[in-house]
Amino acid sequence: MSVENLFEPLRLGAIQLRSRIVMAPMTRMRAGAGHAPTALNVEYYVQRASAGMIVTEGTAVSPQAQGFPNAPGIYTAAQIAGWRAIVEAVHARGGVIVLQIAHNGRNSHSSLLPDGVLPVAPSAVPPNIPAFTSESLPVPAEVPRALDAEEIPGIVAEFRQAAANAIEAGFDGIEIQAANGHLIEQFLENGVNLRADAYGGTKENRARLLFEIVAAVAAETGADRLGVRLSPFGRYAGIYDSNPLELFTYVVRELSARNIAYLHLIEARGSEIGLTDHLNNGTLNNAALFRPAFAGPLITAAAYTPESAAEALQLGYADAVAFGRSFVANPDLPERIRRNAPLTAFDRSTAYGGGAHGYTDYPTLAAGAGH
Ligand SMILES: Cc1cc2nc3c(=O)[nH]c(=O)nc-3n(C[C@H](O)[C@H](O)[C@H](O)COP(=O)(O)O)c2cc1C
């Protein structure tokens, strides 16, 4: 099938894209001292500046929001300066880049947190996967500390400040990480949110944190520079809800009413975090399922090939497609798609942590190859 439709321009709110090929957000755990981006990180993103839009790796809104060793933040002057160097270099290549802001909540470990405090969560329910220490060693997950209701405005304020810092760094927009079992999704889903206060119980209460964060971030960026990522039916780290269809239909409708720039949905068919090639066949098509509930542009992600991406656009399921692992392994992915060139395979062993190897040394097509 023709992949030409992937190269049509697209507007996401106030953000103009030259193509519909988006780079998915990917944690690579290669930030420098003080969780600040480095020159190596600049090189990685610049290599991928030909994307229609880059969504950065999940970036912590505060020290307590951290969940991985050497993951970046956006809460210190050094971090803002590091990100500004990335944004300026991507813009110099004509690229577009939005910052994914995240709070890991219970998916963290005390060794990564200030003064060794426990990870926080809506309720004291641990994830069902190992945690990683500051030394990258897998250990059993800790039981998180349930947040007091009085602490929640502080978390909303952290997201707002992160958005202000991102604007200061020059980003084209913000993506709120409400997917993949992070803090916001921990609040959304009643398998792990057991609260009895205004942030638990009904779906409206469980979605309250998300919508408070959306309002706070929009106050800094404008709703037209704000995207939200969701992973309906995802089960990462043991997250689950008793009625995901009802919950996410409500959430998507409410996001639509707020006129955000875009909705970014991960398909449950693929792995939410891209760490297996196993496909859960027979799952619902989230983009097709939730599209009628969302009036604005929709980005779909997970396990797409160039052909299946073009087909998703043609069938009207989505307006753009995010590629994760294939953008890691193919810095010039749009050019390869355009030329129908072979794609380099993703090397799982170098996904997280380390240096340039598996990060900035994936090859581009030799200039003029085949001519
Ligand atoms: C190494 C790696 C890190 C990831 N980190 C994030 C992240 O920080 N935020 C996020 O929303 N998704 C993250 N993901 C999920 C990807 O954005 C994407 O949804 C997933 O890999 C499926 O797409 P793919 O099949 O094209 O790789 C990560 C995936 C990989 C492989």
PDBQT file of the ligand as one rigid body, heavy atoms in Angstrom, charges set to zero:
ROOT
HETATM    1  C1  LIG A 401      12.877   1.855  25.476  1.00  0.00    +0.000 C 
HETATM    2  C2  LIG A 401      11.449   2.325  25.575  1.00  0.00    +0.000 A 
HETATM    3  C3  LIG A 401      11.116   3.333  26.463  1.00  0.00    +0.000 A 
HETATM    4  C4  LIG A 401       9.794   3.830  26.545  1.00  0.00    +0.000 A 
HETATM    5  N1  LIG A 401       9.520   4.887  27.363  1.00  0.00    +0.000 NA
HETATM    6  C5  LIG A 401       8.292   5.484  27.312  1.00  0.00    +0.000 A 
HETATM    7  C6  LIG A 401       8.051   6.722  27.976  1.00  0.00    +0.000 A 
HETATM    8  O1  LIG A 401       8.938   7.332  28.596  1.00  0.00    +0.000 OA
HETATM    9  N2  LIG A 401       6.801   7.234  27.892  1.00  0.00    +0.000 N 
HETATM   10  C7  LIG A 401       5.790   6.624  27.197  1.00  0.00    +0.000 A 
HETATM   11  O2  LIG A 401       4.662   7.135  27.162  1.00  0.00    +0.000 OA
HETATM   12  N3  LIG A 401       6.007   5.463  26.527  1.00  0.00    +0.000 NA
HETATM   13  C8  LIG A 401       7.239   4.911  26.543  1.00  0.00    +0.000 A 
HETATM   14  N4  LIG A 401       7.490   3.783  25.783  1.00  0.00    +0.000 N 
HETATM   15  C9  LIG A 401       6.428   3.248  24.915  1.00  0.00    +0.000 C 
HETATM   16  C10 LIG A 401       6.556   3.769  23.488  1.00  0.00    +0.000 C 
HETATM   17  O3  LIG A 401       6.270   5.170  23.441  1.00  0.00    +0.000 OA
HETATM   18  C11 LIG A 401       5.582   3.041  22.531  1.00  0.00    +0.000 C 
HETATM   19  O4  LIG A 401       4.255   3.276  22.938  1.00  0.00    +0.000 OA
HETATM   20  C12 LIG A 401       5.852   1.545  22.500  1.00  0.00    +0.000 C 
HETATM   21  O5  LIG A 401       7.233   1.280  22.323  1.00  0.00    +0.000 OA
HETATM   22  C13 LIG A 401       5.082   0.858  21.364  1.00  0.00    +0.000 C 
HETATM   23  O6  LIG A 401       5.441   1.412  20.115  1.00  0.00    +0.000 OA
HETATM   24  P1  LIG A 401       6.437   0.616  19.095  1.00  0.00    +0.000 P 
HETATM   25  O7  LIG A 401       5.832  -0.728  18.885  1.00  0.00    +0.000 OA
HETATM   26  O8  LIG A 401       6.423   1.487  17.845  1.00  0.00    +0.000 OA
HETATM   27  O9  LIG A 401       7.790   0.550  19.748  1.00  0.00    +0.000 OA
HETATM   28  C14 LIG A 401       8.786   3.261  25.726  1.00  0.00    +0.000 A 
HETATM   29  C15 LIG A 401       9.140   2.224  24.844  1.00  0.00    +0.000 A 
HETATM   30  C16 LIG A 401      10.442   1.773  24.753  1.00  0.00    +0.000 A 
HETATM   31  C17 LIG A 401      10.776   0.709  23.761  1.00  0.00    +0.000 C 
ENDROOT
TORSDOF 0
